[in-house]
């Protein structure tokens, strides 16, 4: 299979002509790392399997496009599925889009001779790029899923790339210390971040997103254990860390209640219904304001739109409207979730921006992330 031309075109698309990553992307056969993947069916409800060997043309097009390829849904790996299988549930692993991989590597500021930890092996794409660029002896790749680390190790070995692989839950334990940590999973602020901070060597640098936000946070570790840096003026949407084969069940019963309940408070919203999960700045600010909110969004006949917000403490909100009309808002529980979202949207409208991008960040050894910009400040994570 002639993959060199597609790989070179991909490299031209996701890097600059003078980039040190251009040759790396052009010379990694990405299709070898993603032989099978999942795609949504025509109805958008289930996942259907794509097998590269059965359709080499589609394989090349998918592998050398700047797109993420879903490789696991729920507990079912594409590698393990039968052609006729249908997968149900949330994606739990993917081959990250190459352009985003390159951006995260740039944020990580890798250098010759510096040890690198890739958090979230996935298909092994970031590991492959890093190993080709600085040498595989300097690269360690970690994932909670033993199949992913084993499969990536075998596939990279066939390409003559031999980094070190570790299977572990990074929120519990990270073996070794590293000068650079680059994460392509959303890390939890608080206690789950402590083992990762402990694995970052003094003077080292981390580049990651924080779970349920799209904020790319970078920082340098100081001698006192604090990581000091900023929120980059760049964003990414990564899957959050998970302790096992699949994510814990969503707040299914509370979502069902939120979709039909009358509500303790009924009002007319000030702003149109929005798909909060895909409004990245809003989503990120909401997580800093009310940590732990889960989201659902739906459209009917391209006109009627509904957003539901739920929280583990039992709070919920539902906003429904015809297209951009003022929505009917129903909410209940100890926190008024839609009210919190509208305050954020009001700030955005009044000030023209939110204070997130470019904010200063200090992450203390307990994993709590402290943000500040001008007169604004916020903290994310529980030190307990």
N, C-alpha and C positions, 0 to 999 in steps of 0.2 A: 504494500500500500504506500503510495507516494504522499506522505504527510508534510514534507518539507515546505512546499509552496504555501499551503494553508497556515502552517506554523509561522512562517515569515510574515504573512499578511496579518496574522493576529498580533505578532510582535510590533509591527508598524502601527497597528491600531491602538495598542495599550501602553506603548512607551514612546519616548521622544527619540529623534534620530541620534542624539548624543548620549542616550541613557546607557548606563552600565548594565541594565536589565534587558536591553533589546536582544543581544545575542543569546542570553539565557533563555528567554521565552521562545525564541526562534528555534532553539535546539533541544527543547524538551518535548517528546512526543506525548502530548496530553491525552490522546485517545487511548494510549496503552494503560493509563491510570483510571480510565472510566469506560470499561468495556460494556457496561450495562447501566441504565438509569431509568428513572420514573418520570412520566409526563402526565399531566392532567388529561382526563378523557374529555370528549366533546361537551359534556354537561358540566364539567368543572367540579364534579363531586367525588369521583374515584381517581385512582392513579393506575395507569397502564404501563407495562414494561416495554422498554426499548432495548433491543439486543444489537450491539454494534456489528458483530460478525454477520448477522442476518441481512444487514443493509449497510454496506460499507460507505456508500455515499452520504446517507443520513448521519452515520457515525462521524465522518470527517466534518460535516457541516456543524454538528452539535459540539464536537470537541474543540473546534477551532473558531468558535464564536465566543464573543465576550459575554458569556452568560453562565450562571450557576446551573449545575445539573444535579438534581435530587437523586441521591444514591441509596437512601434508606427512608422508609415511611413507617412510623411506629417502630415495631421491632423487626420488620422485614427488610433485609438487605436486597437490593436488586441482584446482587451476586447469587443469592440463594433462591430467588423466585423462579417459578415456571412461567413459560411464555403466556399461558392463559390466566395467570394470577392477576387479581386486582388488589391493590393495597388501599387501606382506609386509615385515615388519621392524619396526624401532623408529620411533616418532614422532620427527621431526626439526624440526618447527615447529608452532606452535599459536597460536590466539587466546586469550590468557590470560583466565581468569575475571575478570570486571569487579571483583568484590569484592577480589581479590588485587591487581589493578592499582591500585585506590584505596589499599589499604594500603601498597603500595610507594611511591606518590606521597607519602603522608603521612610515611613514614619518610624520604623524600628532602628534606622541608621546602622545597618550591619557594616562590619569592617573586617578586614583580613585578620585572622587569628583570634577573633572574638567569638566566644561560645554563644550559641543561639538555641533557645528553646522555642519550638513551634507548638503552641497550645491549640489542640484541635486538629489532629492529623487529617481527618476526612479522607479524601482520595490520595493525599500526599503531594498535591500541587505546590504548596508553599515550601514544603520540605525539599522537593526536587529543585525548585528555583534557588533556594538558599544554599543547598549543597553544591550545586553547579557553580554558584558565584563565589563562595568562600571556602569550599572544601567540605566533603561529607564528614570528616573527622571532627568538625566543629559544630555539627548540627544534631540536635536531639528533638524528636517528635513525640508528643504525648497525646493519648486519647483514652477516654474511659472505655471504649469499645475494643475488645481484643481482636475481633475480626478486622477492623479497620487498620490497626497497627500491623497485624500480620500480613494482610493483603497488600498494603502499601509497601511494606518491607520487601515482599517477594517481587512486586512489580518494579520497584526501583532497582532491586538487585539485578534484574534482567537488563536494565539500562546501564549497568555498571556504576550505580550510585548506592553507597552503603552508609547512610547515617545510622544513628542509634535510635531505637524505638522503645518507648515505655508505655505500658498499659496501666493507667491509674486514674483515680478521681482527683483531679487537681485541686478541688475544694477541700480535700482531706489530707493529701500528701503529695509533694513534688520532690522527687529525689534529685540531689545535685544542686549546684549553683551555676548561674549563667550571667554573662555580661549583657545579653540582650534577650528579652522575652517578647514574642509577637503572638498575639492571640487572635484567632479567627472564630472564637465563640464569645458571646457576651458574658463577661464574668460578673459574679454577684458581689456587690459592695457589702462590707461587713465581714463576718467571721469566715465566709467562704473564700475571701480574698487573701487571708493571712498566709496560707501555705505558699501561695504564688509570690507574695511579697518576700517571704523568707527565702525563696529560691533565687531572688534577684541579688546579685552581688553588689556591694557598695560601689557606687560610681556607675552602676549599670543602668540600662534604659528599658522601659516597658512601653509597648504600644498595644492598646486593647480597646474594645468597646465595653460598656457596662450593661449588664442584663436589663432588658425591657427599655433600653434607650438606644439611640442611634449615634451616640456621642463617641467619637474617637478620642481617647485620653492618652496622652503621652507624658512621660516624666522620668526624671533621673533620681536614683536612690542616694540619699545623703547618709552621712556617717551615723546620724541619730536614728536611722531606720525609716524616716519619712521619705516618701516619693513626691517630688515637687515638679510640677509641670503645668500643662494647660489642656483645655479642650481645643482640638485642632479645628480649623475652619474647613472641615471635611466631615462627611458622615457615612455611616455604613449600617446595614441591618443584618446582624448575625443571629443565628440560633443561640439560645441561652444554654448554659451548662446543664447537664442532666446526670443524675447519679447512677443510672443503669441503662438498660436497653431502650427504654422509652421514657417520655416525660410523665410525671404524675398526672392523674386525671384532672382535666380542667374543671372549673366550677360549674359543672353541667346543670345541676339542679337549680343553682342560682340564676344561671343564664335563662333557663326555661321559665323561671318565675318572672324574671325581668322582662321577658318578651310579651307577657300577658297580664301582669299585675296592674291594678288600678293606681297604686302609689299613694304614699302618705302626703305627697306634695305634688300638685299639678300646676303647671305654669306654661307660659309661652316663651320659648327661648329667644334670645336676642340675635343669635347667629345661625346660619343654615347648618343642617346636618353635615357632618364631615366624617370621612373614613379616617379615624384618628391614627390607626396603625400605620397608614401610609402618608400621614402628615408628620414627618419625622421630628421636626422641632417641637410641635405640639405634644407628640407622644413622649418625647424625652423630658419636656418640662412637666408634663403630668406625672411622670414617674418620680421626679424630684419632689413634687408637691404632695402627691398621694401615692407613696410606693406600694406596689403590688396590684395595681389595677389591671384587670384583663378586659379585652375588647372584642366586640363582634360587630360586623357591619353587613348590611344587605340592601339590594336594590330590587324593585319589582317593576317590570315594564319600562325600565329606564327612566322612571319618574318618581316613584315612591321610594324614599330612602329612610333607613332606620339604623341608628347606632345604639348599642347597648354597652354599658360599663358595669362591671361588677368587681367587688373587693372581698377578700377572705373574711373581713369582719362582718359581712352580711349587707353592706351597702350596695345599692344598685341604682341605675338610671337608664331610662329609655327615651330617646328623642326621635320623633318621626315627622316627616313632612313630604310634601310634593316638591321635588327638586329643591329650589333655593328659597322656598317660602319659609317664614318663621316656623320653627317646629313646635309641636306639642311635646312637652317634657314631663315625664313622670319619674319620680325618684323616691327612694326610701332608705331606711337604715341610718346608722349613726353618722355617716358622712354624706354630704350632698355632692355627689361626684360630678354631675353636669354643671352645677354651680361652680365647682373648682375649675372645670375646663373653661367655662365662660370667662372667669376672671383672667385666665391665661390668654384667651383670645382677645379680651379687651385690652390687656397690656400690649399685645402685639399690634393691635390697631392704633392705640394711642401713641406708642413709642416708635413704631415702625419696625421693631425687631425684638427678639427675646435676648436675654443676657447670656445665653449658653455658649455660643460659638466664640472662641477666643478667651473664655473665662480662665482664671487661674485655678489650679487644682493642687491640693495637698492631701495625699493619702497617708494616714497615720498607720503605724504597724498593726493596729487592731482592725484594719481594713476599711475604716470609715473614710469616705471621700468628702472633702470639704471644698466647696466651690465659692468663688467670689469674683465679682466684676463691678467696679464702681461702688455704689451703695448696696448692691445686691449680694446676698450670700445664701447658701443652702448646704445641707449635709445629706448624704445618702449612705445608708448602711447602719446596722445595729452592732455596737461594740460587744454586746453580751454574748 
